[in-house]
Amino acid sequence: MRSKHRSQGLTLVELMVAIAVLAFISMLGWRGLDAITRARLALNQELVQTRGLQLAFAQLQIDCANTVDSSTLVGAAPLVVDANRVTLARRLQPEAQAGALQLVTWRWRDGVLTREETPPTRDLNQLNRYWQLAQTGSAAAVKLQNNVQQMTLRVWTDDGGGWRAWQQISNPIVSRGSLMSPETGTTAAQTIWRGLEVSLQLPGQTASMTKVFMLGSV
């Protein structure tokens, strides 16, 4: 009798089942790899944004630490704050040169945080003219951070009033060569601000990044 031998290999049905199983496993692996890649890209983007803000805050800390007091500006306030801008007068000490004053403006506009500075000067009249120019902004402003959804500014003094939002601040304006009070139109004794609080809201983050800076050497 001729013995019957089972043919070696897979049948067509078995082959189709094997291909289907491999395709399913490949799809699961691709989805897992895609999720890991997306998470890595989001994490890298968040790290870049955080590092950018840290560098910006480091520069702002230097600016705030060198802010002059009102006596240097003959009684005028060295700090002006509004809804999307803070301008401060700081002391600049170039190497091997005489000290000078400089205005630095941090501005949030259309989701972009910028910093601009005026040329150093020892002329208070020239500094007052720079105050006027700082209200509108300069094309030479340096972009520090994109996609900033919101900027919130508050100032603090030790008069017992605590932190104040920009709406509660009586900012001086420039008029006739001197810093004037918008309420009285005369040069007024200015409140001595001790601290500045800056909060920046980035997309995808539930909490704002907030930092407090001391103004001047106090």
LINUR-V830813 format. One record per residue. N is the residue number from 1. RES is the residue in one letter. SS is DSSP state (2 for helix, 1 for strand, 0 for the rest). OMEGA is omega as a letter, one per 20 degrees, with the letter a starting at -180 (NA if undefined). D_FIRST is the distance of its C-alpha to the first C-alpha in whole Angstrom. Layout:
N & RES & SS & OMEGA & D_FIRST
N & RES & SS & OMEGA & D_FIRST
//
This chain:
1 & M & 0 & r & 0
2 & R & 0 & a & 4
3 & S & 0 & r & 6
4 & K & 0 & r & 9
5 & H & 0 & r & 12
6 & R & 0 & a & 16
7 & S & 0 & r & 18
8 & Q & 0 & r & 21
9 & G & 0 & a & 25
10 & L & 0 & r & 27
11 & T & 0 & a & 27
12 & L & 2 & r & 30
13 & V & 2 & r & 31
14 & E & 2 & r & 31
15 & L & 2 & r & 32
16 & M & 2 & r & 35
17 & V & 2 & r & 36
18 & A & 2 & r & 36
19 & I & 2 & r & 38
20 & A & 2 & r & 40
21 & V & 2 & r & 41
22 & L & 2 & r & 42
23 & A & 2 & r & 44
24 & F & 2 & r & 46
25 & I & 2 & r & 46
26 & S & 2 & r & 48
27 & M & 2 & r & 50
28 & L & 2 & r & 51
29 & G & 2 & r & 52
30 & W & 2 & r & 54
31 & R & 2 & r & 56
32 & G & 2 & r & 57
33 & L & 2 & r & 58
34 & D & 2 & r & 60
35 & A & 2 & r & 62
36 & I & 2 & r & 62
37 & T & 2 & r & 64
38 & R & 2 & r & 66
39 & A & 2 & r & 67
40 & R & 2 & r & 68
41 & L & 2 & r & 70
42 & A & 2 & r & 72
43 & L & 2 & r & 73
44 & N & 2 & r & 74
45 & Q & 2 & r & 76
46 & E & 2 & r & 77
47 & L & 2 & r & 78
48 & V & 2 & r & 80
49 & Q & 2 & a & 82
50 & T & 2 & r & 83
51 & R & 2 & r & 84
52 & G & 2 & r & 86
53 & L & 2 & r & 88
54 & Q & 2 & r & 88
55 & L & 2 & r & 90
56 & A & 2 & r & 92
57 & F & 2 & r & 93
58 & A & 2 & r & 94
59 & Q & 2 & r & 96
60 & L & 2 & r & 98
61 & Q & 2 & r & 99
62 & I & 2 & r & 100
63 & D & 2 & a & 102
64 & C & 2 & a & 103
65 & A & 2 & a & 104
66 & N & 0 & r & 107
67 & T & 1 & a & 108
68 & V & 0 & r & 112
69 & D & 0 & a & 114
70 & S & 0 & r & 117
71 & S & 0 & r & 120
72 & T & 0 & a & 118
73 & L & 0 & r & 118
74 & V & 0 & r & 122
75 & G & 0 & a & 121
76 & A & 0 & r & 118
77 & A & 0 & r & 114
78 & P & 0 & a & 112
79 & L & 1 & r & 109
80 & V & 1 & a & 108
81 & V & 1 & r & 105
82 & D & 0 & a & 104
83 & A & 0 & a & 101
84 & N & 0 & a & 99
85 & R & 1 & r & 101
86 & V & 1 & r & 103
87 & T & 1 & a & 105
88 & L & 1 & r & 107
89 & A & 1 & a & 110
90 & R & 1 & r & 109
91 & R & 1 & a & 110
92 & L & 1 & a & 109
93 & Q & 0 & r & 110
94 & P & 0 & a & 109
95 & E & 0 & r & 109
96 & A & 0 & r & 112
97 & Q & 0 & r & 114
98 & A & 0 & r & 116
99 & G & 0 & a & 114
100 & A & 1 & r & 114
101 & L & 1 & a & 112
102 & Q & 1 & r & 109
103 & L & 1 & r & 108
104 & V & 1 & a & 104
105 & T & 1 & r & 102
106 & W & 1 & a & 99
107 & R & 1 & r & 98
108 & W & 1 & a & 95
109 & R & 1 & r & 95
110 & D & 0 & r & 92
111 & G & 0 & a & 89
112 & V & 1 & r & 90
113 & L & 1 & a & 92
114 & T & 1 & r & 95
115 & R & 1 & r & 98
116 & E & 1 & a & 101
117 & E & 1 & r & 104
118 & T & 0 & r & 107
119 & P & 0 & r & 109
120 & P & 0 & a & 111
121 & T & 1 & r & 114
122 & R & 0 & a & 117
123 & D & 0 & a & 119
124 & L & 2 & r & 119
125 & N & 2 & r & 120
126 & Q & 2 & r & 117
127 & L & 2 & r & 115
128 & N & 2 & r & 116
129 & R & 2 & r & 115
130 & Y & 2 & r & 112
131 & W & 2 & r & 112
132 & Q & 2 & a & 112
133 & L & 2 & a & 110
134 & A & 2 & a & 107
135 & Q & 0 & a & 107
136 & T & 0 & a & 105
137 & G & 0 & a & 103
138 & S & 0 & r & 102
139 & A & 0 & a & 100
140 & A & 0 & a & 100
141 & A & 0 & a & 98
142 & V & 1 & r & 95
143 & K & 1 & a & 92
144 & L & 1 & a & 90
145 & Q & 1 & r & 88
146 & N & 0 & r & 86
147 & N & 0 & r & 85
148 & V & 1 & a & 87
149 & Q & 1 & a & 88
150 & Q & 1 & r & 91
151 & M & 1 & r & 94
152 & T & 1 & a & 96
153 & L & 1 & r & 99
154 & R & 1 & r & 102
155 & V & 1 & a & 104
156 & W & 1 & r & 106
157 & T & 1 & a & 110
158 & D & 0 & r & 111
159 & D & 0 & a & 114
160 & G & 0 & a & 112
161 & G & 0 & r & 110
162 & G & 1 & a & 107
163 & W & 1 & r & 104
164 & R & 1 & r & 105
165 & A & 1 & a & 103
166 & W & 2 & r & 105
167 & Q & 2 & a & 106
168 & Q & 2 & a & 108
169 & I & 0 & r & 110
170 & S & 0 & a & 113
171 & N & 0 & r & 112
172 & P & 1 & r & 115
173 & I & 1 & a & 115
174 & V & 1 & r & 117
175 & S & 1 & r & 120
176 & R & 0 & r & 123
177 & G & 0 & r & 122
178 & S & 1 & r & 121
179 & L & 1 & a & 118
180 & M & 1 & r & 120
181 & S & 1 & a & 119
182 & P & 0 & a & 118
183 & E & 0 & a & 119
184 & T & 0 & a & 123
185 & G & 0 & r & 123
186 & T & 0 & r & 124
187 & T & 0 & a & 123
188 & A & 0 & r & 122
189 & A & 0 & a & 121
190 & Q & 0 & r & 117
191 & T & 0 & r & 115
192 & I & 0 & r & 114
193 & W & 0 & a & 110
194 & R & 0 & a & 108
195 & G & 1 & r & 104
196 & L & 1 & r & 102
197 & E & 1 & a & 99
198 & V & 1 & r & 96
199 & S & 1 & a & 93
200 & L & 1 & r & 90
201 & Q & 1 & r & 87
202 & L & 1 & r & 84
203 & P & 0 & r & 81
204 & G & 0 & r & 79
205 & Q & 0 & a & 81
206 & T & 0 & a & 82
207 & A & 0 & r & 85
208 & S & 0 & r & 88
209 & M & 1 & a & 88
210 & T & 1 & r & 92
211 & K & 1 & a & 94
212 & V & 1 & a & 98
213 & F & 1 & r & 100
214 & M & 1 & a & 103
215 & L & 0 & a & 106
216 & G & 0 & a & 108
217 & S & 0 & a & 109
218 & V & 0 & NA & 109
//
